[in-house]
Amino acid sequence: MTPARPGFLKTRLARVALQVALSVGLIAAVLWQADLHRIGNALRDTSPSWFGAAIGINIAATGIMSLRWYLLLRARGRRDPGLWWLFETYSIALLLGQILPTAVGGDAVRAIDLSRRTGARAEAVSSVLVDRVVGLAALGALAAAGALAGGTGIGRGTAIALGLGVVLATGLAAVSLFSLRLRPLMRRFAPLARRLRVEAPLRALYHALHAYRGHPGALALVFVLGVVAQGMRAVSIWFLAQGMDLGLGFASLLVLCPVLFLVTIVPVSLNGIGLREATFVVVLRGADVGREDAFALGLAFFAVGVITGALGGLALLRRAMWAHRGRTGGSSPVT
């Protein structure tokens, strides 16, 4: 294995240090003039039953998202791995996503793990890309639905524009991925790709993506499941708000969730820490939720995510145990 270059390590460490500093700075900015005692009280007085319900619905949402991924692979004729293995991998991605720079870091984990399992790298990457694109469309639909249902926070017009903008951006991404008319344009980049020695993998990925053109029914079902899964995430936050007696309307949370995802994919803080809490404060201010309560709600939702991601630790432990048995004459490695 080739050792990492010192310059690369220094750059990486500097980037992580900057992201940590920005996360701390964002949290400090949010807490400026806030009543820390009130934040502590809000967290301490959270109902354990509502908190447990939030964890349960979040885990169920992870199961729905794993089912989406499973259906995309089945549409391509892939029967292995099974749904449980994909759920484990999704949980591992959530676990490792807690320390990766952005929300899409978990997507890389999923693609790498699946390609190691199947040996089909292009198919693995394409399934994750399509899953993400369809999921973004579901987020846009939720934002628009929340605004039409009376959700407040960033203004009804802004929320509708956000939702439609996400759907439009998703449509453009889908056209870029699936349109046959772009083939002549892409051929112009073939010589450059050949010089960079990436022509073969890019061609394989292109064909793997275009294979989904023949499965509109599967894509439609994945979209519906995406709406359900993101709606369940909103329910998880609503459970936490109920446990804190915030009286927060569900429609406002449908607006909040897409904004949360969009800000956490911006690589300016470590795993969205600071950005996420700031988003809770800014968006929920329009729903008459105080700075302290909104910040506490953001922390509680982060805790739910960490606990859900802990399932990934159990999955890693189980796979390590099976791999050890495989080396000692037992069953084959699961990974």
LINBEL-V81561 format. One record per helix or strand of 2 or more residues. SS is the DSSP state (2 for helix, 1 for strand). FROM is the first residue (numbers start at 1). TO is the last residue. If there is no record, write none. Layout:
ss=<SS | SS>
from=<FROM | FROM>
to=<TO | TO>
//
This chain:
ss=<2 | 2 | 2 | 2 | 2 | 2 | 2 | 2 | 2 | 2 | 2 | 2 | 2 | 2 | 2>
from=<6 | 36 | 48 | 83 | 105 | 121 | 156 | 180 | 190 | 199 | 216 | 250 | 270 | 275 | 291>
to=<31 | 44 | 75 | 97 | 118 | 148 | 178 | 187 | 195 | 214 | 243 | 264 | 272 | 285 | 327>
//
